[in-house]
Amino acid sequence: MAPLSVPPTVAIVASRALLLLILGAALIGLVPIGVRMCADQPYLIAPLAVAFWRFAFAVPPLLAWNRWRQRSVDAPARPWLLACAGLLFGCDIACFFVAITRTSVANATLLSNLAPLVVAAWSTVVERRPPTRGETGGALLAIAGVVLLVAPEARLEGGAHVVGIALALASAVFYGGYQIAVAHLRRDQPADRVMTVVAAVAALVLAPIALIGGGNLVPDHAGGWGLLIALAVLTQIGGQGLITWSLAHLAPIFSSVVLLVQPVVAIVLAWLLFDQHLGWMQGAGAVMVMLGIVLAHRGRSAT
């Protein structure tokens, strides 16, 4: 019996979505590097302030884009879910950005990307749609790769390190919830509307948190503004834009596994820019993450 064929148009869209999702994840991998650069001399910007400016600088061009597309964001469908997505994303970024300063870039990035566990649990328990064998195997292999990537750094001790680990894990829960919310929103809403409302809500959430958190809210050097704008354009508009568009065409569990490209990019860049150690164990972990993504893709394609 011949296998069921996939309509060419659907296959093309799915392949394009996968490529754009990988590119978006790679751009998001720049976030921890940008936060570390902003916090260092000569800019000295507090991490939570960086988080706020990332969203605040993204809102005006997104609003302009919506106006150019003649698309209103005044009365979107399911506003409660849009607000929830923005709240979850704001909390995710707040936890993540502080975690970067309390533990290594590798730890914060990798632990915060354990979101596939949250997405898989939600899909299985709430939506009654358990992952396929391929998706399960791919997710487990990718997460095992994450463990290898984290293991060398996880041996560090100290109260600050423990707080960083806890915040990174909390970030994973919020990030998983954000992915689920956006996947549902993309069933009936355009990506640019979702991005605009989410960015605006997240900025409102992070503004008081940044004020309470203390530290410099603005750069000590003029070049810091350029760095903040670049972070907003590359990661929030570019990275999250590609991810948001792709989530309408790919299964949430598979998409969550693919997003583990982020920690691979972040740890390689941290090794190149900050001279952080990258041993054979972390190299093997990165390979396992990529193989896990391939396995999950095959598992999804077989259904």
Secondary structure, 3 states (H helix, E strand, C coil): CCCCCCCHHHHHHHHHHHHHHHHHHHHHCCHHHHHHHHHCCCCCCCHHHHHHHHHHCCHHHHHHHHHHCCCCCCCCCCHHHHHHHHHHHHHHHHHHHHHHHHCCHHHHHHHHCCHHHHHHHHHHHCCCCCCCHHHHHHHHHHHHHHHHHHHHHHCCCCHHHHHHHHHHHHHHHHHHHHHHHHHHHCCCCCHHHHHHHHHHHHHHHHHHHHHHHCCCCCCCCCHHHHHHHHHHHHHHHHHHHHHHHHCCCCCHHHHHHHCCHHHHHHHHHHHHHHCCCCCHHHHHHHHHHHHHHHHHHHHHHCC
